[in-house]
Amino acid sequence: MLLFLLSLTSLLLALLPAVLFFMNWRRYLVPAVPTAELPPVSILIPARNEERSIGRALESVLATQWIDFEVVVLDDASTDRTAEIVREFSARDPRVRLEAAPLLPAGWCGKQHACWNLSQLARHDQLLFIDADVTLTPTGAARAVGFQQSTKADLVSGVPRQEFSGFLDRLLIPLIHFLLLGFLPIGRMRSTTDPGVGAACGQFILSTRHGYQVTGGHQSIAQSLHDGLDLPRLYRRHGLMTDLFDATTSAVCRMYHSERETWKGLEKNATAGLGSPPLIVPATIILSMGQVLPLVWLVWAFGVFGIFEGGCVWTTLVTALAVVCSWIPRTLALVTYRQSVIGWLLHPVSVLIFLLIQWSALVKKLRGVPSVWKARSYDQSTVKQGA
């Protein structure tokens, strides 16, 4: 009886995100290429030691169609060829500007400081912040601005199509869509300014200048390590709307280039989200019971009892249904967002490793171990969310 109740619980915890994912999957759409004239956009790129990706990013930006634009790259004290590469682009195309970041003040995260300075340098009122490892499709900027114009939201964002370089990122990066669409009610997000349902992808964020000035933008989340959560929540606390769209056809991103980078990069952001003290225990229960244990129990049931062994048949069937429900979101995401087949096959393993990263980040934060990223150290115990 106990195993049957646990199986029912697992089914419920797998079914709910599967249903919400399907509902959100129909709402989280690729914006059409606009036919009306669009306001110009400033494409703003913070860059610190990005010589391996900045040239590719700029090549893609300069191929932008359907909208007038400028691109401003802020060299944030790079020690490699980043500035030299950008300078070569600006010499042959006046739409590219290279600027140098001021000295990083105490109490600022490097990215937030760079983005704040970029916003002050931008000439246009549409501010598109992209990471240096993001490449735009020719219609990517126009789709984002067109979506903002149609929704009137002051901040819009989407998850670019992800490229992979190793085994670990093939397992973990596809979970972005699973967690976003499986646990964020997009319908409620679009009907309220509740900060609790605010979300964005820090790789690709478009803001109006009005919204940025009203909220203080990145200056108001100066210590944050996760602008993808803190920036939309900031806007919503000021009564402004934020929205999401499918950016699969708008941009491409390669987040990490090694297994160590993948672990450290996800660990850096963990305590701003599910790895925070209030959320980590319920998140662990929900994800492990709904996504990991059903397959374990099903294999155990087959091995110990057999599928049609006495009273265990219902437990086995319920558990099998939970397994199916846990894979439905990953199957939809695999096809729609061009994700990794390996990540799809090893979904329970992906979730288990993801949870280990959340706990690792929390333990380090409680022990006062600083987070190190881009050769800068951040004390997690002093990191605050935007006001």
N, C-alpha and C positions, 0 to 999 in steps of 0.2 A: 504493500500500500504506500509506504514512504517513497519508494522509487517511482511509483505512478504519479504521486503528487509533485515530485520533483520534475518529472517529465512534463506534466501539465504547466508547471511554472516556466520551464524552459520554452515550451511552445508559445506561451503568452509573450515572453520577453523576446522571442524571435519574430513573432507575428506582428507586434506593434510597429517596430521599425520597418518591417517589410511593407506594411500597409502605408505608412507615412512616406516611405521612399517612393512607392508607386505614385502616390498623390503628388508629391513634390516633383517627381520625374516628369510629370505632365505640365507642371507650372514653370519649371526651370528650363526655359527655352532659349534657343539660339536667336538673337535679335536679327531681324531682316536688315539688309543693306538699305539705308534711308534713301528716299527719292527726293525729299525736300532739302533745301540748302541748310547746312549745319554751321554753327558758330565755330571759329577756329579753336584749336586745342594746343596747349603746351604739354609736350611729352617730357616728363621729368625723371631722370635716371640717377639715383645715388650710386656711386661706384667707388669701392675700396678694394684695390688689388684684384681687378677683374680683367686682366689682360687676355685670359683665355676665352672670354665671352663677350666683351664689350664691342668688338668689331662686328661680330655676328649680329648683336642687338641693333647696332646703328645701321647696318645694311638693311635690315628688315624694316626699321622705322622709315628710312628714306624711300622705301617702296610704297609708302602709305598712299591710298587713293581716296577720293570722294570727300576729302576734308582738308582745309588749310591747317598747317601746323608749324611749330618750331620744336626743336628738341634741345633740352639743356641737360648736360651731364655735369654733375658735381663730383670732382675728384676729391675724395675724402682721405687725404694724406696717404695716398698709395705709394708703395715702395717698389712697384714693378712698372711695366710699360703702359699702364692704363692711360695716363694723361697724354703720352706720346701718340698713342693710337687715335684717341679722340681728336687731338690736334691735327692729325693728318686728314681726318674726315672734315673738320671745320674749315681747313684750308681749301678744300674743293667744293664745299657746299655750305653756303651762308646760313642755311636753316639749322646747322649744328653749332651750338655754343659750348665751350668748355669753361667751367668756373671752378675755382678752388674753394674748398670748405674752410671756414674759420676754425680756429683751434677749438676742439671739443670741450665745452664747459663741464665742470663737475655737475653730477646729477642728471646728465643726459645719456641716453642710448645713442650710439653713433648713427643708426639709420634714421631715428626720429629727428635728430639734429640736422642731418643732411636733407631730409625731406622738407623740414621747416625752411631751411635756407633756399631750397629750390623754389618753394612757393613764393618767396619774396623776389626771386629773379624772373619768374614767369611773366610773360607779356599778355597772355590771354586769360579769359575767365573760366575756361574749362581746364582743369588740372588733372592730367593722367599720370599717376605715379606707377612706374613699372620697375621691377628689379633688373639689374644688369644681366642676369642670366635668362631674361625673357626675350623672345623674338615675337614681333607682331606679324600677323598676316596682313596683306595689303588692305583689307577692309576692317581690320581689328579696331583701330581707333574710331573710325566712322560708326561702326556698330555700337560701340560703347557710348559715344556721345548721342547717337540716335536713340538708344534705349533710355538714356537720362532725359532727353527732351520729351520722350513719350510718357515717361512715368512721373516726371517732375520731382523725382527724389534728388536730394542734395548730394548723396553719395551712392554710387553703384559699383558693383564689383562682380567678378566671376573667376572661376578656377580655370586657368589655361590647360591645354592638353599637356600632360606630363611626359617627358622623356626619361629613360632610365639608363643607368650606367653600371649597376651591380645587382646582386641578389637581394640585398636588404631593402633597397628602395623599391624594387619590384613588388616586394611583400607589403611595404608600409605606406608608400605614397598614395596608392589607390584608395586607402582608407579615408582620404580627405573627402571624397564624394560620399562614401558610405556614412560617415559621421555627419556630414553637412545635411544630406537629404534624408537620412534615416532618423534624425533626432531634432531637426529644426523645422518647426511648422511654418512653412513659407506663406500659407494663407493668412495666418495670424500676423506674421511679419509685415505683410502688405496692408493690414488693416489697423495697425497700432504703431505708436512710437515707443513701445515698451523696450527698454534697453536689454532685457533678458532674451529677446529674440533677434538681437542685432548680430550680424556676422558679415565677414568679407574675407577675401583672399589677399594677403599683403603683397602678393606678386603683381597685382593688377587692380588698382583702385582709381576710380575717377570721381573727382569732387568738383562741385561748383565753387567759384571763389567766394560767393556769398556764404555758403555753408561753412567753408573753411575759416572765414573771418569771424563769423558768429560764434563758432565753437573754439576757436584758437588752434584748430588743427593739431598737427604733430607737437606743437609747443605744449599743448595741454596734456599730452601723454608722454612727456619727455623721458620718463624712466622706463617706459614700457618696452618689453622685448617681443610683443605680439600685437602689432598694429592691426592685424586682421580681425582681432576681437575688440580691442580697446577703442579703435577709431570709430567704427559704426555705433558702438555703445555710447561713445561721447556725443555723437550727433543726435542720437535718440534722446539722451538726457536733456538736450537743448530743444526737444520738440520737433526735430527734423526727421524726415523719412530717409531710409536707406533701402536698397533693393539689390537683388542678385539676378544674374543671367548666366546662361551657359556660354563660357568663353572658349570652348573647345576649338571653334573655328576662328577665334579672334587672336589667340596667342599660344605660344608654346614655351615651356619652361623646363630646363634641366636644373633641378634644385641642388643636387649633390653629385660628387664625382668619386666618392669612395664609401666603403661601408662605415668607416669612422665618421665621416662628414654626415652621413645619414643619421646615425645614432645621436651625435652631438647636436645636429640641427633640430631634430625633433625634441630632444631633451631640453634644449634652450627655451622652447615655447611651451613646454608641458604645463608648468605651474600656473600659467595664465589661463589655462582651460581645464581639461579633465584631471590634470595632475594637481589641482589645487586642493587644500585640505577639506573644504566642504563637499567636493565632488568625487574625490578619488575612490572612496569606499562604495557609494552607490554605483559609480561608473564601472568599477571592477565587478560588482555583483551582476549588474545588468548585462555587461558585455560577455563575461565568462559564462553565465547561466544561459544566455540566449545565443551565443555564437561559438563558444568553445566546447562546453560540456555535452551538448546534444550528440555530436559525433562520437565523443568518447563513450558516452552511455550506450549508443547504438552498437558500436563495435563490441563493447563489453556484453551487451545483451545477446548478440549473435554468438559470441564465443562461449558464454556460460550457459544460457538457456536455450538458444536456438530460437528462430523467429516465431514458431508456433508452439512453444512449450507451455502448456497449461495456461495459468492466469497471466503470464507475462506477455501474451500477444498484444493486449491493449497498450501496455507500457511501451512495447517495441514500436507499435504503429504510431503512437503519439510522439515518441522520440524521433522517428523517421520523418514525421511531418515537420517537427521543429528544425531538423537538419535542412529540409527543403526550403523552409521559410528563411533560414539564415543565409541561404545561397541566392535567393531571389534578387535582393538588391545588388549583390556583386555581379550577377549575370547581366542585369540591365545596364550596370555601369560599364562592364567589360565591353559590351557592344556599342553603347552610346558614346562613351568618353574615351574609347580606344585605349583601354587599360591593359595591364600585363596579364597574360594567361597564367603565369606562375602564381601571381598574387591571388588570382581567382581560384585556382586549384587548392592552394594552401591557405584559404581564408581563415580557418581557426588558428593556424600557426601565426598568421599576420596579427590577429587580434591579441593573441597571447604575448607576442613580442612587444606590441604597442603598449599593453598594460605594464609590462616590465619597465619600459622607458618612462612611463608616468610615475611609477613608484621610485625609480632611480632618481628622477628629477626632484621629487618631493623630499626624499631622504637627504639629498645633497643640499637642498634649500634649508631644511631643518638643522643640518650640521653646519650651515654657514659656508659651504663650499661655493666659490664664485663660478658663474657661468662664463666661459671664454668663447668668444666668436669674433672672427676677423682680427685676431691678435689683440682683442680688447677684453678686459675682465669686468664682469658685472656682478655685484653682490646681490644675489637673489633675495636675500632677506630684507633689502631696502627698496626693491622694485615695487612700484605702485601703479595702479591703474589710473587712467585719466579721470579728472574731476568733472 
